[in-house]
């Protein structure tokens, strides 16, 4: 069956919707939006069973159980952290993962053009394309078996903000809580650590290995990567003085980070990040705290199947091949 635009329609008969009842857009009256989305899915011919998470780090086990029960689709309703947990329970399963964005930043939804409205996102499930993509995996003391991620891994500055973020203020202030945490870093000297990332090595105070262009849903730090790439774009920032990040931030806003002094950029499939000698430094994946350095980060090809809008796939496939050369180290 085709839509009036000629797009194929697939009906899922054994689907599950794992949702975080504490996600920003599902609290209170937000549950009505979720119920409306479920009605849209049912009217489109999908059979979807909703399952709430019961606390932090429970979504992964729920997703793995759905896979064992023969799921032909798992939908995630929550923020990027909920999506990350669910994805970790689905790696190499071949079961498609779809998204109903309901969190704070919704980076994956912004990146792929999935509507922020739960109802519109649900309406797009029928024509979304199941596409195998690579994922990243981070290994450190807190995650000896590895923690997978779809979007990005960060070490240093942004991970320190995530690690110390108060969940209450995150729920109340949303993305503003991250900005407040960022400005608080101006009062401290940033620890530096050794990074080996493809052709680049050196001492940095913030390392970002990204699979997406959007960072926090607001700005683009990595500008030459997409989910169909089997590699990261690594953006590495030098210097312990927090005030230099004001200059870096202006360069990012102007889209000139590749030419900014103190920033190194390369494409790579792996990175090794050591711990600083005199201080702790943290890591984050997909906006969630993931322990401390040292850590290794690698690409895992064809790790998970995502339901992606056809328009995003067309854009990603039409992009020219990215050069593997490094920007000048400054």
C-alpha positions as CSV (number, residue, x, y, z in Angstrom):
1,X,0.0,0.0,0.0
2,X,1.2,3.5,-0.9
3,X,0.5,7.0,0.4
4,X,-0.7,9.6,-2.1
5,X,2.9,10.7,-2.3
6,X,3.9,7.2,-3.4
7,X,5.6,6.2,-0.1
8,X,5.2,2.6,1.0
9,X,3.2,2.0,4.2
10,X,4.1,-0.7,6.7
11,X,1.8,-2.0,9.4
12,X,3.5,-3.3,12.6
13,X,1.6,-6.1,14.4
14,X,3.7,-6.7,17.4
15,X,5.0,-3.3,18.5
16,X,5.8,-1.8,21.9
17,X,5.9,1.8,23.1
18,X,8.3,2.3,26.0
19,X,7.7,5.7,27.5
20,X,9.2,7.7,30.4
21,X,6.3,9.0,32.5
22,X,8.6,11.7,34.0
23,X,9.8,13.1,30.6
24,X,9.2,16.8,30.3
25,X,6.3,16.6,27.8
26,X,4.6,13.5,29.3
27,X,4.0,14.8,32.8
28,X,0.5,16.0,33.8
29,X,-1.7,16.6,30.7
30,X,1.1,15.3,28.5
31,X,-0.2,11.8,28.9
32,X,-3.2,12.9,26.9
33,X,-0.9,13.6,24.0
34,X,0.6,10.2,24.3
35,X,-2.9,8.6,24.3
36,X,-3.7,10.6,21.2
37,X,-0.5,9.3,19.5
38,X,-1.5,5.8,20.4
39,X,-4.9,6.3,18.8
40,X,-3.2,7.6,15.6
41,X,-1.0,4.5,15.5
42,X,-4.0,2.2,16.0
43,X,-6.0,3.9,13.4
44,X,-3.1,3.5,11.0
45,X,-3.2,-0.3,11.5
46,X,-0.4,-0.7,14.1
47,X,-0.7,-2.8,17.1
48,X,1.3,-1.1,19.9
49,X,1.4,-2.0,23.6
50,X,2.5,0.9,25.9
51,X,5.0,0.1,28.7
52,X,6.1,2.8,31.2
53,X,9.6,2.8,32.6
54,X,9.7,2.4,36.4
55,X,12.9,4.4,37.1
56,X,16.3,5.3,35.8
57,X,18.2,2.6,33.8
58,X,15.1,0.4,33.5
59,X,14.3,1.1,29.8
60,X,17.2,-1.0,28.5
61,X,15.9,-4.2,30.2
62,X,12.3,-3.4,29.0
63,X,13.5,-3.1,25.4
64,X,15.5,-6.3,25.6
65,X,12.5,-8.1,27.0
66,X,10.4,-6.8,24.1
67,X,12.9,-8.1,21.6
68,X,12.8,-11.5,23.2
69,X,9.0,-11.5,22.9
70,X,9.2,-11.1,19.2
71,X,8.7,-7.3,18.8
72,X,8.6,-6.1,15.2
73,X,8.8,-2.4,16.4
74,X,9.8,-0.6,19.5
75,X,8.9,3.1,19.9
76,X,10.6,5.3,22.4
77,X,8.7,8.2,24.0
78,X,11.0,10.4,26.1
79,X,14.1,12.4,25.8
80,X,17.5,11.4,24.4
81,X,18.5,9.7,27.6
82,X,15.4,7.4,27.4
83,X,16.2,6.7,23.7
84,X,19.8,5.8,24.7
85,X,18.6,3.3,27.3
86,X,16.2,1.7,24.9
87,X,18.8,1.5,22.2
88,X,21.2,-0.3,24.6
89,X,18.6,-3.1,24.9
90,X,18.2,-3.5,21.1
91,X,21.7,-3.6,19.7
92,X,22.1,-6.1,16.9
93,X,18.5,-7.2,17.2
94,X,17.4,-5.9,13.8
95,X,14.2,-4.6,15.4
96,X,13.4,-1.1,14.2
97,X,13.5,1.7,16.8
98,X,11.1,4.7,16.3
99,X,10.9,7.9,18.1
100,X,8.1,10.0,19.7
101,X,10.1,12.9,21.1
102,X,9.0,14.0,24.6
103,X,12.2,15.2,26.3
104,X,14.2,18.3,27.0
105,X,16.5,18.7,23.9
106,X,15.3,15.9,21.6
107,X,18.6,16.0,19.6
108,X,17.8,12.9,17.6
109,X,14.4,14.3,16.5
110,X,15.9,17.7,15.6
111,X,18.7,16.0,13.6
112,X,16.4,13.8,11.6
113,X,13.4,16.1,11.2
114,X,11.0,14.1,13.3
115,X,8.2,16.4,14.4
116,X,8.2,17.6,18.0
117,X,4.5,17.0,18.2
118,X,3.8,13.5,19.5
119,X,0.8,13.2,17.2
120,X,2.6,14.2,14.1
121,X,5.5,12.0,15.0
122,X,3.1,9.0,15.4
123,X,1.5,9.8,12.0
124,X,4.9,9.5,10.4
125,X,5.7,6.0,11.6
126,X,3.9,4.3,8.8
127,X,6.1,5.8,6.1
128,X,9.4,6.0,8.0
129,X,12.2,3.8,6.6
130,X,13.9,1.1,8.7
131,X,17.6,1.9,8.2
132,X,20.6,0.1,9.8
133,X,23.0,2.6,11.2
134,X,26.3,2.6,13.1
135,X,26.4,3.4,16.8
136,X,29.2,4.4,19.1
137,X,30.4,2.4,22.1
138,X,32.1,3.8,25.2
139,X,34.1,1.7,27.6
140,X,35.5,2.8,30.9
141,X,35.5,1.7,34.6
142,X,31.8,2.5,35.0
143,X,30.9,0.7,31.7
144,X,33.4,-2.2,31.3
145,X,31.2,-4.1,28.9
146,X,30.5,-0.9,27.0
147,X,27.7,1.6,26.7
148,X,26.3,2.3,23.3
149,X,25.2,5.7,22.0
150,X,23.5,7.0,18.9
151,X,24.4,10.7,19.0
152,X,27.6,11.7,20.7
153,X,30.1,11.1,23.5
154,X,31.7,14.0,25.3
155,X,34.6,14.2,27.7
156,X,35.6,17.1,29.9
157,X,33.7,20.4,29.9
158,X,30.2,19.2,28.8
159,X,30.4,16.0,30.7
160,X,31.2,17.9,33.9
161,X,28.0,19.9,33.4
162,X,26.0,16.8,32.8
163,X,27.5,15.0,35.8
164,X,26.7,17.8,38.2
165,X,23.2,18.7,36.8
166,X,20.5,18.6,39.4
167,X,17.6,16.5,38.0
168,X,15.1,18.7,39.7
169,X,16.3,21.9,38.0
170,X,16.6,20.0,34.7
171,X,12.9,19.1,35.0
172,X,11.9,22.7,36.0
173,X,14.2,24.7,33.7
174,X,14.8,22.3,30.8
175,X,17.7,23.3,28.5
176,X,18.2,26.5,30.5
177,X,19.7,24.3,33.3
178,X,22.5,23.3,30.9
179,X,23.3,26.9,30.1
180,X,23.4,27.8,33.8
181,X,25.7,24.9,34.4
182,X,27.9,26.0,31.6
183,X,28.4,29.5,32.8
184,X,29.2,28.1,36.2
185,X,32.3,26.6,34.7
186,X,33.8,30.1,34.2
187,X,34.8,30.0,37.9
188,X,37.1,26.9,37.6
189,X,40.2,25.9,35.8
190,X,39.4,23.0,33.4
191,X,41.4,19.8,33.6
192,X,43.2,18.7,30.5
193,X,43.7,15.2,29.3
194,X,45.4,13.3,26.5
195,X,43.4,12.4,23.4
196,X,44.3,10.1,20.6
197,X,41.6,10.4,17.9
198,X,42.5,9.1,14.4
199,X,45.1,11.5,13.0
200,X,44.9,13.9,16.0
201,X,46.6,13.6,19.3
202,X,47.3,16.1,22.1
203,X,46.0,17.7,25.3
204,X,42.5,19.0,25.4
205,X,39.9,20.1,27.9
206,X,36.8,19.1,25.9
207,X,36.5,16.3,23.4
208,X,33.3,15.7,21.4
209,X,32.9,12.6,19.2
210,X,29.7,13.1,17.4
211,X,27.5,11.2,14.9
212,X,25.1,14.2,14.4
213,X,25.4,17.9,13.5
214,X,23.0,19.1,16.2
215,X,24.3,19.7,19.7
216,X,21.6,20.2,22.3
217,X,19.2,20.9,19.5
218,X,20.4,24.5,19.4
219,X,23.8,24.7,17.7
220,X,26.0,22.7,15.4
221,X,29.5,21.8,16.7
222,X,30.2,18.9,14.3
223,X,29.1,20.1,10.9
224,X,30.2,17.4,8.5
225,X,28.6,14.2,9.7
226,X,25.3,12.3,9.6
227,X,23.8,9.1,10.9
228,X,24.6,7.2,7.7
229,X,28.4,7.8,8.2
230,X,30.4,4.9,9.7
231,X,32.6,7.3,11.7
232,X,32.6,10.1,14.2
233,X,33.4,13.8,13.7
234,X,35.8,14.6,16.5
235,X,35.9,18.2,17.6
236,X,38.6,18.8,20.2
237,X,39.1,22.0,22.2
238,X,42.4,23.1,23.8
239,X,43.1,25.0,27.0
240,X,42.4,25.0,30.7
241,X,41.2,28.6,30.8
242,X,37.4,28.5,30.7
243,X,37.2,32.0,29.2
244,X,38.7,30.8,26.0
245,X,35.5,29.0,25.4
246,X,33.7,32.3,24.9
247,X,35.8,32.7,21.8
248,X,35.2,29.1,20.8
249,X,31.4,29.6,21.3
250,X,31.4,32.6,19.0
251,X,33.4,30.7,16.3
252,X,30.8,27.9,16.5
253,X,27.9,30.3,16.1
254,X,29.6,31.7,13.1
255,X,30.3,28.2,11.7
256,X,34.0,28.9,11.7
257,X,35.2,26.3,14.2
258,X,37.3,24.5,11.5
259,X,39.5,27.6,11.3
260,X,39.5,28.6,14.9
261,X,42.8,28.6,16.8
262,X,42.7,26.0,19.6
263,X,40.1,23.7,17.9
264,X,41.1,20.5,16.0
265,X,38.7,18.6,13.9
266,X,39.0,15.2,12.3
267,X,37.0,12.1,11.2
268,X,37.7,8.9,13.0
269,X,36.3,5.5,14.0
270,X,37.9,5.4,17.4
271,X,39.5,7.4,20.2
272,X,41.4,6.9,23.4
273,X,41.1,9.5,26.1
274,X,43.3,9.3,29.2
275,X,42.5,10.6,32.7
276,X,44.0,13.9,33.8
277,X,46.7,13.6,36.5
278,X,45.5,16.0,39.1
279,X,41.7,16.1,38.8
280,X,38.7,14.0,37.8
281,X,37.2,14.4,34.4
282,X,33.9,12.9,33.3
283,X,32.3,11.5,30.2
284,X,28.8,11.6,28.9
285,X,26.9,9.8,26.1
286,X,23.7,11.2,24.5
287,X,23.5,13.8,27.3
288,X,23.7,11.3,30.1
289,X,26.5,10.9,32.7
290,X,28.6,7.8,31.9
291,X,31.4,7.9,34.5
292,X,34.9,9.1,34.4
293,X,38.0,9.0,32.3
294,X,40.0,7.1,31.0
295,X,37.8,5.8,28.3
296,X,37.9,4.3,24.8
297,X,35.3,5.1,22.2
298,X,34.7,3.2,18.9
299,X,32.2,3.0,16.0
300,X,30.2,-0.2,15.8
301,X,28.9,-0.6,12.2
302,X,25.3,-1.6,11.5
303,X,24.6,-1.8,15.3
304,X,20.9,-0.7,15.3
305,X,18.0,-0.2,13.0
306,X,16.3,3.3,13.2
307,X,13.0,4.4,11.7
308,X,14.0,7.5,9.8
309,X,12.0,10.0,7.8
310,X,12.5,9.6,4.0
311,X,13.4,13.2,3.7
312,X,16.3,12.9,6.1
313,X,17.6,9.8,4.3
314,X,17.5,11.6,1.0
315,X,19.5,14.5,2.4
316,X,22.0,12.3,4.1
317,X,22.6,10.2,1.0
318,X,23.0,13.2,-1.2
319,X,25.8,14.7,0.9
320,X,29.2,14.5,-0.6
321,X,31.8,12.2,0.9
322,X,33.5,13.7,3.9
323,X,37.3,14.1,3.7
324,X,39.3,12.2,6.3
325,X,41.9,14.9,6.6
326,X,42.4,16.9,9.8
327,X,42.0,20.6,10.1
328,X,45.2,22.4,11.0
329,X,46.1,22.0,14.7
330,X,46.4,25.4,16.2
